[in-house]
Amino acid sequence: MIYNRGKGDEKGGSFVKNRYICIMIQMICRYIVEALRALADWLMPSWCPVCGDKLVKSSTGICVACKLRLPVIPRYGDMEDNSMARLFWGLVPVEKAQTIFEYRPGNEVSAIVEEMKYHGVYEIGIEMGRMSAQRLVGRGFFDGVDMIIPVPLTKSRKRWRGYNQAEMISNGLAEVTAIPVSTGNLVRKRFHGSQTRLSAVERGENVKNCFDVTRPEELRGKHVLLVDDVLTTGATLRECCMSLADRVGDVRVSVFTLCRA
């Protein structure tokens, strides 16, 4: 019996052949990408900003050993009555307040903050945000939060640094919680210089009337989470809370910082 191939057989054979070619191209592209990554890692290796050791491929921003050594604030799980929350009592209404790590000159957290703020290593902020969210997500801290708002920099300050470190931390929180990050609504109108060497009273004066809300209607009836990198006296966050209360009115505010000095 003689079998004559029809048009359907020809089309089927052509489909199989094209699919095989596509799979081969994908495999070749994957090998090329992996080879380029290996070459880049060899030419420009990533280093842990805390201990200086070379990072393995599975590490993101900080080596595993240093992550385990990061100093954690004692009893950080209490959301409403903790040393951070007390900075706002009787001054501005805050639903929840939380900070995770302890900042001290020369410790692991200070090295991370320095790299993030002054050496352009913004990826560390994202990773630290992810780590913080993983610690807090099961404790109910993010329950009911509608949006995350990073404490803003002035436009000129952000251009100089290239990014807002509080926004990087916020992006890390958002990756874990799926809560959207809102930027450009809460804005900083002026920058009066670094607050590092200022007293508590001077810090309050330094940030007075520095913030504004450009689209208050978008925040009415919402629960927002303000995010910053380092907490000292709480002056910056309090001023942000007052700006939100004055310009929005009907808004609930919680606050989070990566660490406390």
Secondary structure as UniProt FT lines:
FT   HELIX           7..43
FT   TURN            49..51
FT   TURN            57..58
FT   HELIX           64..69
FT   TURN            74..77
FT   TURN            83..84
FT   HELIX           85..87
FT   TURN            88..91
FT   STRAND          97..102
FT   TURN            105..106
FT   HELIX           108..118
FT   HELIX           123..136
FT   HELIX           137..139
FT   TURN            140..144
FT   STRAND          147..150
FT   HELIX           155..161
FT   HELIX           165..177
FT   STRAND          186..188
FT   TURN            196..197
FT   HELIX           200..206
FT   TURN            207..209
FT   STRAND          211..213
FT   HELIX           216..218
FT   TURN            219..221
FT   STRAND          222..231
FT   HELIX           235..247
FT   STRAND          251..260
//
